[in-house]
Amino acid sequence: MERPDKNAAEPKKGALAGTEAAAKPESRFSRFLRRALRWATAVVAVFGLGVAATWFNQVRPRIAQQEALEQGLAAVEKQRDELQAQVDELSEVRGENEMLQDELRQAEGRLALLRVLVDVTSAQLGIAQEDPIAAKAALENTAAALEDLGEKLGPGEASTVAGLQDRLALVQEELEADIFAAQRDLEILANSLLEIERDQFGS
């Protein structure tokens, strides 16, 4: 009488282990990793959208404004040089010379104002690009430019220019401690300069 084969009767241990491994549920750690990967992907996508929005809403308009101001500055410098040449040519013709001298003073005053405005806009651009060091550097010579502006505008605007100087000093302090406050005060400074330009030069 033949004895039954134990190996044939019992299922192979390797096959059983493989079935158990296939049926084993996913571990907590694997589920955590998969969820973390999804969250990380979502955060990166949101961050990318934020950077793009900042570029289109703040940096790009500041660049355009800066370019426009620099073009205006170049145009006024050219006008000033032309007026100076005419004054030199007509130094003997008193009446016309006085009129040209007045126009020259106006051009120099506007040029001084635009130089300050270019500095302020450059600082705003630096803040929009999250570069406070560049913003600080843009304002390095602005105090001297404001002093020159005060001389060009004359005693009648002394209090206005003093207010601009106080605002500039505040901005320079805030660039070290509170970038958002500096951004707000730069905006006020820029608006004040534009208001002076409208009042004094009809722009």
Contacts in CASP RR format, 6 or more apart in sequence:
PFRMAT RR
TARGET T0000
AUTHOR 0000-0000-0000
METHOD contacts of the structure
MODEL  1
MERPDKNAAEPKKGALAGTEAAAKPESRFSRFLRRALRWATAVVAVFGLG
VAATWFNQVRPRIAQQEALEQGLAAVEKQRDELQAQVDELSEVRGENEML
QDELRQAEGRLALLRVLVDVTSAQLGIAQEDPIAAKAALENTAAALEDLG
EKLGPGEASTVAGLQDRLALVQEELEADIFAAQRDLEILANSLLEIERDQ
FGS
54 128 0 8 1.000
58 128 0 8 1.000
59 125 0 8 1.000
59 128 0 8 1.000
59 129 0 8 1.000
62 121 0 8 1.000
62 124 0 8 1.000
62 125 0 8 1.000
62 126 0 8 1.000
62 128 0 8 1.000
63 125 0 8 1.000
65 121 0 8 1.000
66 118 0 8 1.000
66 121 0 8 1.000
66 122 0 8 1.000
66 125 0 8 1.000
69 114 0 8 1.000
69 117 0 8 1.000
69 118 0 8 1.000
69 121 0 8 1.000
70 118 0 8 1.000
72 114 0 8 1.000
73 111 0 8 1.000
73 114 0 8 1.000
73 115 0 8 1.000
73 118 0 8 1.000
76 107 0 8 1.000
76 110 0 8 1.000
76 111 0 8 1.000
76 114 0 8 1.000
77 111 0 8 1.000
79 107 0 8 1.000
80 104 0 8 1.000
80 107 0 8 1.000
80 108 0 8 1.000
80 111 0 8 1.000
83 100 0 8 1.000
83 103 0 8 1.000
83 104 0 8 1.000
83 107 0 8 1.000
84 104 0 8 1.000
86 100 0 8 1.000
87 97 0 8 1.000
87 100 0 8 1.000
87 101 0 8 1.000
87 104 0 8 1.000
90 96 0 8 1.000
90 97 0 8 1.000
90 100 0 8 1.000
91 97 0 8 1.000
105 152 0 8 1.000
106 201 0 8 1.000
108 152 0 8 1.000
109 149 0 8 1.000
109 152 0 8 1.000
109 153 0 8 1.000
109 200 0 8 1.000
109 201 0 8 1.000
110 197 0 8 1.000
110 200 0 8 1.000
110 201 0 8 1.000
110 203 0 8 1.000
112 145 0 8 1.000
112 148 0 8 1.000
112 149 0 8 1.000
112 150 0 8 1.000
112 152 0 8 1.000
113 149 0 8 1.000
113 152 0 8 1.000
113 193 0 8 1.000
113 196 0 8 1.000
113 197 0 8 1.000
113 200 0 8 1.000
113 201 0 8 1.000
114 197 0 8 1.000
115 145 0 8 1.000
115 148 0 8 1.000
115 149 0 8 1.000
116 142 0 8 1.000
116 145 0 8 1.000
116 146 0 8 1.000
116 149 0 8 1.000
116 164 0 8 1.000
116 193 0 8 1.000
117 190 0 8 1.000
117 193 0 8 1.000
117 194 0 8 1.000
117 197 0 8 1.000
119 138 0 8 1.000
119 139 0 8 1.000
119 141 0 8 1.000
119 142 0 8 1.000
119 145 0 8 1.000
120 138 0 8 1.000
120 139 0 8 1.000
120 142 0 8 1.000
120 186 0 8 1.000
120 189 0 8 1.000
120 190 0 8 1.000
120 193 0 8 1.000
121 190 0 8 1.000
122 134 0 8 1.000
122 135 0 8 1.000
122 138 0 8 1.000
123 135 0 8 1.000
123 136 0 8 1.000
123 138 0 8 1.000
123 139 0 8 1.000
123 171 0 8 1.000
123 186 0 8 1.000
124 135 0 8 1.000
124 183 0 8 1.000
124 186 0 8 1.000
124 187 0 8 1.000
124 190 0 8 1.000
125 134 0 8 1.000
125 135 0 8 1.000
125 138 0 8 1.000
126 132 0 8 1.000
126 134 0 8 1.000
126 135 0 8 1.000
126 138 0 8 1.000
127 135 0 8 1.000
127 179 0 8 1.000
127 182 0 8 1.000
127 183 0 8 1.000
127 186 0 8 1.000
132 175 0 8 1.000
132 179 0 8 1.000
132 182 0 8 1.000
135 175 0 8 1.000
135 182 0 8 1.000
136 172 0 8 1.000
136 175 0 8 1.000
139 168 0 8 1.000
139 171 0 8 1.000
139 172 0 8 1.000
139 175 0 8 1.000
142 168 0 8 1.000
143 165 0 8 1.000
143 168 0 8 1.000
143 169 0 8 1.000
146 161 0 8 1.000
146 164 0 8 1.000
146 165 0 8 1.000
146 168 0 8 1.000
147 165 0 8 1.000
149 161 0 8 1.000
149 164 0 8 1.000
150 157 0 8 1.000
150 158 0 8 1.000
150 161 0 8 1.000
153 160 0 8 1.000
153 161 0 8 1.000
153 196 0 8 1.000
153 200 0 8 1.000
157 196 0 8 1.000
157 200 0 8 1.000
160 192 0 8 1.000
160 196 0 8 1.000
164 189 0 8 1.000
164 192 0 8 1.000
164 193 0 8 1.000
167 185 0 8 1.000
167 188 0 8 1.000
167 189 0 8 1.000
167 192 0 8 1.000
168 189 0 8 1.000
170 185 0 8 1.000
171 182 0 8 1.000
171 185 0 8 1.000
171 186 0 8 1.000
171 189 0 8 1.000
174 181 0 8 1.000
174 182 0 8 1.000
174 185 0 8 1.000
175 182 0 8 1.000
197 203 0 8 1.000
END
